[in-house]
Amino acid sequence: MRAIIFMTSCLVSVVASAAVTCEQLGNIAQTTEELRNQGYALESVLAEADKLEASDKLSKQDIGRVRKTVDQTFKRDRTPLEILQECRASQRR
């Protein structure tokens, strides 16, 4: 339950800044990993991310980045560190 609250706070901070930062994506990935390990279903975690879409405060691109981060982390395709590093590397280009 505490992890769901943290995930919600990560998402709220994303909305407050109106753009997703690399650190926020890393935090979302870390929280997603924790929720998966606690037995939450992917659909439950994505439902939290979908709340961003309903708020209309982020671009479709940023919402897509959050959903992709949740999906890839949950399915163990990428680690939170890989997500953070890739994001930072893409900003330097």
C-alpha positions as CSV (number, residue, x, y, z in Angstrom):
1,M,0.0,0.0,0.0
2,R,2.8,2.4,0.8
3,A,4.3,1.8,-2.6
4,I,1.0,2.7,-4.3
5,I,1.0,5.9,-2.4
6,F,4.6,6.6,-3.5
7,M,3.7,5.8,-7.1
8,T,0.8,8.3,-6.8
9,S,3.2,10.9,-5.3
10,C,5.6,10.3,-8.2
11,L,2.9,10.9,-10.7
12,V,1.6,14.0,-8.9
13,S,5.1,15.5,-9.0
14,V,5.2,14.7,-12.7
15,V,2.0,16.7,-13.1
16,A,3.2,19.5,-11.0
17,S,6.3,19.9,-13.2
18,A,4.3,19.6,-16.4
19,A,7.1,17.6,-18.0
20,V,8.6,14.2,-17.1
21,T,12.2,14.4,-16.0
22,C,14.7,11.5,-16.1
23,E,14.7,11.4,-12.3
24,Q,11.0,11.0,-12.3
25,L,11.1,8.2,-14.8
26,G,13.7,6.5,-12.7
27,N,11.5,6.9,-9.6
28,I,8.5,5.6,-11.4
29,A,10.5,2.6,-12.7
30,Q,11.8,1.9,-9.2
31,T,8.3,2.1,-7.7
32,T,6.9,-0.1,-10.5
33,E,9.5,-2.7,-9.7
34,E,8.6,-2.6,-6.0
35,L,4.9,-2.9,-6.8
36,R,5.5,-5.9,-9.1
37,N,7.6,-7.6,-6.3
38,Q,4.7,-7.0,-3.8
39,G,2.3,-8.9,-6.1
40,Y,0.4,-6.0,-7.8
41,A,-0.8,-6.7,-11.3
42,L,0.5,-4.7,-14.2
43,E,-3.1,-3.4,-14.8
44,S,-3.2,-1.9,-11.3
45,V,0.1,-0.1,-11.8
46,L,-0.9,1.2,-15.3
47,A,-4.2,2.4,-13.8
48,E,-2.2,4.8,-11.6
49,A,-0.3,6.0,-14.7
50,D,-3.6,6.4,-16.5
51,K,-4.7,9.0,-13.9
52,L,-2.1,11.3,-15.6
53,E,-3.9,11.0,-18.9
54,A,-7.2,12.0,-17.2
55,S,-5.6,15.1,-15.7
56,D,-4.7,16.6,-19.2
57,K,-1.6,18.2,-17.7
58,L,1.0,16.2,-19.6
59,S,1.6,15.8,-23.3
60,K,0.7,12.6,-25.0
61,Q,4.4,12.0,-25.5
62,D,5.1,12.2,-21.8
63,I,2.2,10.0,-20.9
64,G,3.5,7.5,-23.4
65,R,7.0,7.7,-21.8
66,V,5.5,7.0,-18.3
67,R,3.4,4.0,-19.6
68,K,6.4,2.6,-21.5
69,T,8.5,2.9,-18.4
70,V,5.9,1.1,-16.3
71,D,5.4,-1.6,-18.9
72,Q,9.1,-2.3,-19.5
73,T,10.0,-2.2,-15.8
74,F,7.2,-4.4,-14.8
75,K,8.0,-7.0,-17.5
76,R,11.7,-6.8,-16.5
77,D,12.7,-5.7,-20.0
78,R,14.7,-2.8,-18.5
79,T,15.9,-1.9,-15.0
80,P,15.2,1.4,-13.3
81,L,18.9,2.3,-13.7
82,E,18.8,1.5,-17.4
83,I,15.8,3.7,-17.8
84,L,17.5,6.6,-16.0
85,Q,20.7,6.2,-17.9
86,E,19.1,6.0,-21.3
87,C,17.0,9.1,-20.6
88,R,20.0,11.1,-19.5
89,A,22.0,9.9,-22.5
90,S,19.1,11.0,-24.9
91,Q,19.1,14.5,-23.3
92,R,22.8,15.0,-24.1
93,R,22.3,14.4,-27.8
